Amino acid sequence: MMSEHSQTMGDIPILFEDNHLLGITKPVNVPTQEDASGDPDLLTLLKQDLKERYNKPGNVYLGLVHRLDRPVGGAMIFAKTSKAASRLSETVRGRHFRKIYAAVVHGKLPAQQGTLKHTLLKDARTNTVTVVPKGTAGGKDAVLDYRVIGETDRYSLVHIELHTGRSHQIRVQMKEMGCPLFGDQKYGAGVNKPGQQIALWSAIAAFPHPVTKEEIVLQSLPPREFPWAEWPAAVYDNVFKAEH
């Protein structure tokens, strides 16, 4: 089942909703869940909306089954029941949950398409991730497929499918290839200006419905602004919507 922008909840477009699931387009710079900043978080906002829309008494259940970094926007799914959350979490662990991103990176990748495999190590104190030799204690394997779908003199538009869900994975692996993401202050400070918005977007989230088993495909395209607007809209329509 392909998703559509059926309605909007405040500033948050709803991509899919039934009794078990809520699929939305995450706004940029909103934390997925409550963090030290104290800023309004997506999970709390969605719970409040469900409570109001359906006039629910007491606490509303909403299960978080995957995350997007705070500066990243795009397609995201939540579970409205504990059973759906448990089954979706199994889908994620079993790697039957497809996660496809659009990214704008600096420069040109060494090949038009390929598979990147690295071992990543997270430093929880600094919330940074580095590439380390395989076998390093605490290191985790990170795998993604990429395909370049557009280029300008300075930037490349890249279609990325994640096969592992490591923290900051796309950002670190692209930096390792010499192509940090546009706007990434953490891993591309030398080429990005303070205040720029990171150009990483969750374009497709696809998975079997936890109850009906029907394939659900959530689609969300990046905003038509710089640097995304460096390429015609047809590039996104033809490539991302042709995935399924």
Backbone bond lengths (Angstrom), bond angles and torsions (degrees), N, CA, C in turn:
res aa  C-N    CA-C-N  psi(-1)  N-CA   C-N-CA  omega(-1)  CA-C   N-CA-C  phi
1 M - - - 1.464 - - 1.519 109.02 -
2 M 1.313 115.98 121.12 1.452 120.34 178.26 1.529 109.03 -81.44
3 S 1.313 114.76 143.85 1.465 118.50 -178.79 1.527 110.63 -88.64
4 E 1.298 115.20 157.31 1.452 121.22 175.73 1.523 108.60 -139.24
5 H 1.328 115.77 155.24 1.461 120.21 174.61 1.524 107.61 -74.80
6 S 1.331 117.33 90.24 1.454 120.62 -174.30 1.526 112.29 -85.11
7 Q 1.315 116.57 -35.46 1.458 118.93 179.66 1.523 108.36 -158.85
8 T 1.321 115.02 173.36 1.453 119.78 -178.69 1.511 109.62 -126.91
9 M 1.329 115.46 137.92 1.452 122.17 178.71 1.520 106.37 -108.91
10 G 1.343 116.80 94.05 1.449 119.11 -172.40 1.518 108.96 64.75
11 D 1.341 116.33 -119.85 1.467 120.93 177.45 1.520 111.61 -99.12
12 I 1.336 117.31 12.37 1.466 120.70 -175.26 1.525 109.79 -113.85
13 P 1.355 118.05 108.30 1.467 120.33 178.61 1.529 111.15 -66.97
14 I 1.330 116.21 136.45 1.461 121.78 174.50 1.526 108.32 -92.41
15 L 1.328 116.75 122.65 1.458 121.82 -179.34 1.526 112.09 -92.29
16 F 1.325 116.10 -32.17 1.475 120.53 -178.23 1.523 108.03 -160.31
17 E 1.339 116.24 140.88 1.458 119.20 173.92 1.520 110.53 -153.83
18 D 1.335 115.46 134.03 1.450 121.42 168.48 1.525 106.85 -143.96
19 N 1.323 117.87 -162.69 1.460 120.27 -177.05 1.527 113.37 -69.23
20 H 1.337 116.25 -15.52 1.465 120.46 -173.20 1.519 113.57 -110.71
21 L 1.330 117.26 -28.38 1.462 121.46 -169.61 1.524 112.15 -133.30
22 L 1.331 114.56 153.96 1.466 121.90 170.91 1.524 107.65 -135.69
23 G 1.333 115.85 113.36 1.456 121.23 177.70 1.513 110.02 -106.92
24 I 1.328 116.42 132.11 1.472 120.08 -175.17 1.532 110.42 -138.11
25 T 1.324 115.56 168.78 1.454 121.21 168.57 1.519 107.53 -98.13
26 K 1.315 116.74 113.49 1.464 121.39 -179.46 1.529 109.55 -70.28
27 P 1.322 117.39 129.19 1.469 119.17 174.14 1.535 110.22 -71.46
28 V 1.315 117.04 151.81 1.463 120.08 176.95 1.528 110.01 -68.67
29 N 1.315 114.64 151.89 1.475 123.21 173.97 1.526 114.73 64.91
30 V 1.327 116.78 19.25 1.455 121.65 171.57 1.531 107.34 -109.49
31 P 1.339 118.51 123.56 1.463 118.85 179.39 1.524 111.10 -64.31
32 T 1.324 116.62 143.76 1.465 120.60 179.89 1.519 110.94 -63.49
33 Q 1.334 116.21 -42.07 1.452 120.62 177.33 1.521 109.10 -137.14
34 E 1.302 116.49 170.78 1.460 121.05 -176.09 1.523 111.23 -55.72
35 D 1.330 116.40 134.43 1.462 120.33 178.20 1.531 109.46 -135.10
36 A 1.322 115.01 -174.18 1.468 120.29 -174.77 1.521 113.05 -64.31
37 S 1.332 117.37 -19.64 1.466 120.30 -177.91 1.526 112.05 -67.41
38 G 1.337 115.12 -28.32 1.457 118.67 -176.33 1.511 113.65 76.92
39 D 1.337 117.53 3.06 1.462 121.20 179.01 1.530 110.30 -70.52
40 P 1.336 117.83 155.75 1.463 119.90 176.64 1.531 110.60 -55.43
41 D 1.331 116.27 132.63 1.468 119.86 -177.68 1.523 110.22 -112.72
42 L 1.331 114.68 156.82 1.459 121.72 -173.13 1.528 112.36 -61.51
43 L 1.326 117.41 -45.07 1.463 121.04 -177.73 1.529 110.81 -58.91
44 T 1.323 117.30 -45.56 1.463 121.17 179.84 1.527 111.02 -66.16
45 L 1.338 117.04 -42.38 1.466 120.98 179.79 1.522 111.48 -62.16
46 L 1.331 116.64 -41.63 1.463 120.50 -179.01 1.529 111.29 -69.46
47 K 1.320 116.71 -40.35 1.468 119.87 177.72 1.527 110.60 -61.32
48 Q 1.319 115.65 -42.41 1.459 119.83 179.75 1.523 111.08 -63.75
49 D 1.328 116.31 -40.34 1.458 120.54 179.31 1.529 110.74 -64.42
50 L 1.339 117.31 -45.03 1.465 120.63 179.30 1.528 110.55 -60.94
51 K 1.315 115.76 -41.21 1.470 121.01 179.89 1.526 110.60 -60.15
52 E 1.345 115.27 -42.69 1.466 119.78 -178.05 1.531 111.96 -75.95
53 R 1.326 116.54 -44.23 1.471 119.75 -176.35 1.526 112.19 -65.15
54 Y 1.335 116.23 -36.83 1.462 119.77 -176.48 1.526 112.88 -106.76
55 N 1.352 115.49 8.47 1.460 120.50 177.01 1.531 111.71 51.00
56 K 1.325 115.41 49.18 1.464 121.09 -176.70 1.528 110.94 -87.38
57 P 1.323 117.03 131.68 1.464 119.03 174.82 1.531 110.24 -80.68
58 G 1.326 116.95 155.66 1.464 120.30 174.94 1.510 112.96 68.97
59 N 1.327 115.51 -160.93 1.465 121.71 -177.42 1.518 111.35 -77.53
60 V 1.322 115.85 143.84 1.465 122.23 177.54 1.521 108.40 -101.38
61 Y 1.349 116.50 132.95 1.467 119.83 177.09 1.528 109.66 -85.02
62 L 1.324 115.95 134.26 1.464 121.44 171.34 1.519 106.64 -150.35
63 G 1.328 115.58 118.53 1.458 120.62 -174.60 1.524 112.08 -95.73
64 L 1.330 115.20 133.89 1.463 122.25 178.21 1.528 108.16 -93.56
65 V 1.331 117.51 116.79 1.469 120.09 -176.10 1.530 113.08 -111.67
66 H 1.317 117.69 -15.75 1.469 120.60 172.01 1.523 107.20 -153.64
67 R 1.317 116.18 166.31 1.460 120.54 -173.65 1.517 111.39 -128.94
68 L 1.319 114.85 156.68 1.461 121.70 168.51 1.524 106.87 -125.43
69 D 1.343 116.47 140.25 1.460 120.07 176.37 1.529 109.27 -55.87
70 R 1.306 116.02 150.43 1.465 121.39 -176.96 1.535 113.57 -49.62
71 P 1.351 120.34 -46.27 1.472 118.61 -177.10 1.522 114.76 -76.72
72 V 1.332 117.92 -5.42 1.466 121.94 -174.92 1.523 110.44 -94.79
73 G 1.335 116.33 138.25 1.458 121.55 176.58 1.514 111.11 -113.29
74 G 1.345 115.37 173.94 1.454 119.50 173.72 1.514 115.06 125.13
75 A 1.337 115.24 -167.37 1.464 122.83 -172.34 1.516 112.36 -64.25
76 M 1.342 114.49 134.46 1.457 120.57 -178.64 1.529 108.88 -152.12
77 I 1.343 116.89 142.30 1.462 121.08 -179.05 1.526 110.53 -115.76
78 F 1.333 115.90 142.24 1.461 123.07 174.07 1.526 108.23 -125.06
79 A 1.328 116.02 153.58 1.458 121.18 178.66 1.518 110.17 -101.30
80 K 1.340 116.72 133.55 1.462 120.90 -178.96 1.525 112.88 -92.55
81 T 1.337 117.45 -7.08 1.470 121.49 175.39 1.522 108.66 -133.91
82 S 1.323 115.88 156.31 1.470 119.85 179.41 1.520 111.12 -65.96
83 K 1.332 117.50 -33.18 1.469 120.56 178.40 1.522 110.38 -65.13
84 A 1.321 116.76 -44.42 1.464 120.35 178.46 1.524 110.48 -63.74
85 A 1.335 116.71 -39.47 1.463 120.88 179.80 1.518 110.80 -62.71
86 S 1.329 116.66 -44.43 1.461 121.39 -179.44 1.527 111.01 -62.74
87 R 1.325 116.22 -44.70 1.472 120.04 -178.63 1.525 111.80 -69.40
88 L 1.326 116.62 -38.16 1.465 119.65 177.57 1.526 111.00 -66.70
89 S 1.326 116.46 -38.65 1.467 120.01 177.61 1.524 110.38 -62.01
90 E 1.330 116.93 -38.06 1.466 121.19 175.87 1.527 110.50 -64.08
91 T 1.331 115.83 -39.42 1.468 120.59 178.31 1.527 110.47 -62.00
92 V 1.323 116.35 -42.06 1.461 120.73 178.22 1.528 110.58 -64.69
93 R 1.328 116.41 -47.49 1.470 120.13 -179.42 1.519 111.96 -62.86
94 G 1.341 115.87 -35.87 1.458 120.16 179.65 1.514 113.65 -81.26
95 R 1.323 116.66 1.74 1.463 123.92 178.84 1.525 112.79 60.33
96 H 1.347 114.84 38.53 1.464 120.98 174.00 1.522 110.68 -105.61
97 F 1.332 115.36 13.04 1.462 122.76 179.87 1.521 106.44 -109.12
98 R 1.334 116.67 111.29 1.468 120.25 -176.65 1.522 110.38 -85.67
99 K 1.323 115.15 130.32 1.464 121.25 179.69 1.523 108.47 -124.50
100 I 1.324 116.06 112.90 1.458 121.69 -177.35 1.528 108.67 -120.05
101 Y 1.316 115.09 130.84 1.459 121.86 -175.59 1.517 110.76 -120.91
102 A 1.326 115.08 154.88 1.463 122.40 166.01 1.526 106.40 -106.99
103 A 1.315 115.98 140.08 1.466 120.36 178.65 1.516 109.07 -143.11
104 V 1.322 115.99 143.58 1.460 121.27 170.22 1.524 106.93 -108.16
105 V 1.327 115.76 124.17 1.464 120.70 -178.21 1.520 109.96 -118.88
106 H 1.315 115.12 158.35 1.462 120.79 174.69 1.523 109.25 -76.36
107 G 1.345 115.77 139.50 1.456 120.49 173.46 1.517 113.85 77.26
108 K 1.332 114.36 -160.72 1.465 121.34 -177.32 1.521 109.94 -124.69
109 L 1.313 115.77 134.60 1.460 121.30 177.71 1.525 109.81 -71.55
110 P 1.342 117.45 156.11 1.464 120.32 -175.10 1.525 114.47 -64.94
111 A 1.339 117.04 -21.88 1.466 121.03 177.06 1.516 108.07 -142.12
112 Q 1.330 117.00 157.92 1.458 121.41 -178.20 1.529 112.34 -69.26
113 Q 1.312 116.25 -24.32 1.456 119.76 175.37 1.515 109.47 -154.57
114 G 1.318 116.12 159.67 1.448 118.72 -179.51 1.515 111.75 174.06
115 T 1.312 115.35 -179.75 1.462 123.53 176.34 1.518 108.25 -117.02
116 L 1.324 116.94 129.92 1.462 121.32 177.70 1.520 109.08 -106.51
117 K 1.339 115.60 129.66 1.464 121.16 177.49 1.518 108.27 -128.77
118 H 1.315 116.57 121.22 1.458 122.28 178.25 1.521 109.60 -138.61
119 T 1.320 115.72 164.79 1.461 121.56 169.61 1.524 106.98 -106.89
120 L 1.345 116.01 125.93 1.460 120.95 -175.36 1.527 110.69 -113.89
121 L 1.329 114.82 143.45 1.459 121.46 178.54 1.524 108.52 -126.80
122 K 1.335 115.92 127.26 1.463 120.28 -179.05 1.522 110.79 -98.96
123 D 1.321 115.16 135.31 1.461 121.92 173.04 1.530 106.60 -101.90
124 A 1.329 116.56 104.44 1.457 120.82 -175.32 1.526 112.06 -64.39
125 R 1.330 117.45 -28.19 1.467 120.17 -177.90 1.528 111.41 -67.14
126 T 1.320 116.37 -39.93 1.465 120.52 -178.10 1.528 112.53 -102.39
127 N 1.347 116.66 -5.71 1.462 122.19 -175.96 1.526 111.02 53.73
128 T 1.337 115.04 44.91 1.463 120.87 175.91 1.527 109.30 -125.60
129 V 1.322 114.42 155.24 1.467 121.49 -177.82 1.519 108.36 -124.60
130 T 1.325 116.41 138.80 1.463 120.82 178.70 1.524 110.32 -128.92
131 V 1.329 114.98 155.89 1.463 121.48 174.12 1.527 108.07 -83.11
132 V 1.330 116.47 129.23 1.463 122.01 -178.02 1.521 109.41 -129.16
133 P 1.350 117.78 162.75 1.463 119.91 178.15 1.530 111.43 -62.13
134 K 1.323 116.12 145.44 1.468 121.21 177.47 1.523 108.97 -57.62
135 G 1.306 116.53 137.51 1.454 120.67 -178.76 1.521 113.39 96.31
136 T 1.347 116.96 -7.76 1.468 120.50 177.81 1.524 109.88 -62.54
137 A 1.325 117.05 134.50 1.464 121.18 179.91 1.522 110.48 -57.80
138 G 1.321 116.03 128.63 1.462 121.01 179.91 1.512 114.06 85.91
139 G 1.321 117.81 -9.00 1.457 121.32 -179.93 1.522 112.14 -72.78
140 K 1.320 116.91 146.76 1.461 121.42 179.90 1.526 109.65 -126.74
141 D 1.326 115.88 138.59 1.463 120.73 179.26 1.529 109.88 -66.58
142 A 1.333 115.19 139.30 1.465 121.54 178.39 1.524 108.41 -130.52
143 V 1.337 116.08 127.43 1.469 121.05 -177.06 1.526 109.49 -133.21
144 L 1.323 115.73 133.92 1.460 120.92 172.51 1.519 109.69 -146.21
145 D 1.328 115.49 154.86 1.464 122.55 170.82 1.521 107.46 -106.61
146 Y 1.328 116.51 141.10 1.470 118.91 176.94 1.524 109.72 -131.96
147 R 1.318 114.13 156.12 1.462 121.30 175.37 1.520 107.79 -146.43
148 V 1.320 117.10 124.91 1.465 121.74 177.80 1.521 108.38 -76.24
149 I 1.342 116.39 125.83 1.469 119.50 -178.37 1.522 112.76 -117.42
150 G 1.329 116.47 -0.86 1.457 119.84 176.65 1.521 110.45 -168.94
151 E 1.324 116.60 147.71 1.466 120.72 179.06 1.520 110.44 -141.75
152 T 1.331 115.47 146.71 1.457 122.29 167.02 1.528 105.94 -123.78
153 D 1.309 117.12 -174.25 1.462 119.30 179.01 1.527 111.69 -61.23
154 R 1.332 116.63 -32.39 1.469 119.94 -173.02 1.515 114.57 -110.21
155 Y 1.350 117.14 -25.02 1.456 119.48 -170.44 1.526 112.37 -129.86
156 S 1.330 114.51 159.48 1.467 121.33 172.61 1.517 108.80 -126.14
157 L 1.331 115.24 138.46 1.464 122.02 173.94 1.527 106.91 -97.35
158 V 1.325 116.13 123.92 1.465 120.65 -170.31 1.529 110.76 -124.47
159 H 1.324 114.75 134.17 1.460 123.78 172.67 1.525 106.11 -93.23
160 I 1.327 117.37 125.80 1.461 121.56 -174.37 1.518 109.78 -128.19
161 E 1.315 116.69 129.51 1.462 120.93 172.06 1.520 108.78 -113.00
162 L 1.324 115.54 121.52 1.461 121.12 179.87 1.524 110.39 -83.36
163 H 1.323 116.00 136.59 1.468 120.68 172.55 1.525 111.36 -109.72
164 T 1.320 116.14 -13.71 1.460 121.79 172.18 1.521 106.65 -132.72
165 G 1.306 117.55 158.01 1.459 119.99 -175.96 1.515 112.52 -116.82
166 R 1.317 116.29 56.98 1.466 120.08 -178.22 1.526 111.38 -78.32
167 S 1.307 115.44 152.91 1.457 121.16 178.94 1.533 110.56 -59.40
168 H 1.333 115.54 129.82 1.477 123.05 177.04 1.538 112.34 57.43
169 Q 1.327 116.85 23.02 1.470 120.59 -170.68 1.524 114.19 -55.35
170 I 1.335 117.23 -53.18 1.464 120.41 -176.51 1.526 110.01 -62.22
171 R 1.309 115.85 -42.97 1.463 121.20 -177.29 1.532 111.10 -61.64
172 V 1.324 116.28 -43.67 1.466 120.87 -177.29 1.529 111.22 -74.16
173 Q 1.327 117.29 -42.28 1.464 119.35 -178.13 1.526 111.79 -68.06
174 M 1.337 117.56 -36.99 1.462 119.31 176.71 1.535 110.78 -67.94
175 K 1.322 117.29 -39.93 1.459 120.30 176.15 1.523 110.36 -60.30
176 E 1.327 117.00 -40.28 1.458 121.70 -179.19 1.531 111.13 -62.52
177 M 1.337 116.43 -28.07 1.465 121.43 178.39 1.528 111.57 -85.86
178 G 1.330 116.81 4.30 1.461 120.63 -179.97 1.508 113.89 82.79
179 C 1.348 116.37 15.00 1.465 121.28 -176.85 1.527 110.41 -131.40
180 P 1.339 117.58 71.31 1.467 118.63 179.68 1.521 111.61 -62.32
181 L 1.327 116.09 153.88 1.451 120.80 -179.71 1.521 111.02 -67.90
182 F 1.332 114.75 143.42 1.455 120.48 173.03 1.528 108.34 -57.32
183 G 1.348 116.32 132.25 1.453 121.45 174.29 1.517 115.72 80.50
184 D 1.332 117.85 -1.55 1.468 120.18 -177.79 1.524 110.10 -79.08
185 Q 1.329 116.24 103.64 1.463 120.66 -176.45 1.531 111.72 -72.71
186 K 1.320 116.57 -29.67 1.467 120.67 -174.80 1.530 112.15 -77.38
187 Y 1.335 116.33 -41.37 1.463 119.61 -174.52 1.526 113.50 -115.39
188 G 1.323 116.13 6.99 1.461 118.75 178.58 1.508 111.86 -145.91
189 A 1.323 116.07 37.37 1.466 120.29 -175.15 1.523 112.71 -60.61
190 G 1.321 117.28 -28.85 1.463 120.40 -177.43 1.514 114.09 -71.23
191 V 1.340 117.35 -23.12 1.469 120.31 -176.23 1.526 112.95 -117.23
192 N 1.323 116.69 -8.16 1.467 120.12 -179.19 1.521 111.14 -109.06
193 K 1.318 115.25 152.12 1.463 120.91 179.64 1.524 109.79 -96.23
194 P 1.329 116.94 142.87 1.467 119.87 177.46 1.527 110.90 -54.42
195 G 1.330 115.37 137.06 1.462 120.21 178.56 1.510 114.46 93.67
196 Q 1.341 118.31 -12.94 1.460 119.56 177.73 1.531 109.94 -68.61
197 Q 1.332 115.81 144.25 1.455 122.08 178.68 1.526 109.81 -84.87
198 I 1.324 116.52 130.53 1.461 119.51 179.95 1.527 110.52 -62.19
199 A 1.339 116.58 136.64 1.469 121.85 -177.79 1.525 109.87 -96.92
200 L 1.329 114.89 71.75 1.464 122.00 175.91 1.515 107.04 -136.55
201 W 1.342 116.52 128.99 1.456 120.86 -171.32 1.523 110.60 -139.76
202 S 1.327 116.16 131.64 1.464 121.29 175.13 1.524 108.20 -77.55
203 A 1.337 116.07 101.02 1.464 121.13 -173.04 1.526 112.48 -85.23
204 I 1.333 116.87 -39.38 1.466 120.99 -177.84 1.519 109.77 -139.53
205 A 1.330 115.50 133.07 1.465 122.07 167.43 1.526 105.62 -124.79
206 A 1.320 117.17 120.08 1.462 120.94 -174.91 1.528 109.70 -131.60
207 F 1.336 115.55 138.16 1.460 120.04 -174.01 1.523 109.29 -166.45
208 P 1.337 118.31 157.98 1.459 119.67 173.05 1.528 110.19 -73.91
209 H 1.318 116.35 136.65 1.462 120.44 178.32 1.531 108.73 -57.63
210 P 1.324 118.01 133.55 1.465 119.80 -174.67 1.525 114.58 -64.47
211 V 1.334 118.11 -17.48 1.461 120.97 180.00 1.525 111.81 -112.41
212 T 1.334 117.15 -52.47 1.466 120.56 -175.84 1.520 113.26 -83.40
213 K 1.333 117.27 -18.83 1.473 124.70 -177.09 1.524 113.20 71.68
214 E 1.327 117.94 -0.50 1.464 121.19 175.54 1.529 108.97 -64.35
215 E 1.334 117.32 143.54 1.458 119.22 178.82 1.530 109.98 -73.23
216 I 1.315 115.53 126.11 1.460 122.18 176.49 1.524 107.64 -105.80
217 V 1.312 116.78 130.64 1.462 121.65 179.30 1.531 108.28 -126.69
218 L 1.320 115.31 108.97 1.465 120.34 175.84 1.521 108.58 -91.35
219 Q 1.314 116.68 132.41 1.460 121.79 -179.38 1.518 110.15 -124.24
220 S 1.327 114.95 137.03 1.465 120.03 177.07 1.523 107.74 -148.07
221 L 1.314 115.38 125.58 1.457 119.52 -178.87 1.523 110.56 -101.43
222 P 1.338 117.32 145.68 1.463 120.30 -178.44 1.528 112.30 -62.83
223 P 1.319 116.87 159.96 1.472 120.22 -179.20 1.523 111.41 -66.89
224 R 1.310 115.82 150.85 1.472 121.13 179.50 1.529 109.47 -82.51
225 E 1.308 115.00 71.17 1.462 121.45 177.41 1.524 107.63 -144.57
226 F 1.319 116.22 168.67 1.454 120.36 -178.60 1.526 109.87 -64.53
227 P 1.346 119.26 138.41 1.468 127.62 1.45 1.528 114.18 -90.19
228 W 1.361 117.35 -4.09 1.465 119.71 -177.36 1.525 111.94 -57.85
229 A 1.328 116.60 -35.54 1.467 121.07 -174.56 1.527 112.79 -76.01
230 E 1.330 117.46 1.89 1.470 120.59 174.25 1.518 111.49 -65.77
231 W 1.334 117.20 -16.67 1.459 121.50 179.70 1.514 109.44 -121.74
232 P 1.346 117.65 146.13 1.467 119.80 -179.13 1.522 111.52 -62.96
233 A 1.324 116.12 152.80 1.464 121.07 -179.14 1.524 111.72 -56.70
234 A 1.332 116.64 -31.13 1.467 120.36 -177.96 1.525 112.00 -60.86
235 V 1.324 117.37 -28.52 1.464 120.07 178.14 1.520 109.60 -59.97
236 Y 1.319 116.34 -44.53 1.459 120.69 -179.80 1.529 111.09 -71.67
237 D 1.325 116.83 -45.19 1.463 120.27 -179.07 1.519 111.48 -59.58
238 N 1.332 115.74 -48.21 1.452 119.98 -174.40 1.522 112.36 -69.21
239 V 1.323 116.88 -35.90 1.458 118.81 -175.66 1.511 112.68 -88.84
240 F 1.318 117.92 -51.16 1.451 118.77 -174.14 1.525 111.87 -74.44
241 K 1.317 117.10 -39.55 1.461 118.06 -178.64 1.522 112.12 -78.15
242 A 1.328 116.41 -13.66 1.465 118.84 177.28 1.519 111.52 -86.36
243 E 1.321 116.62 -1.39 1.465 119.53 -177.75 1.526 111.59 -65.27
244 H 1.331 117.05 -27.76 1.471 119.75 -177.30 1.509 109.26 -131.76
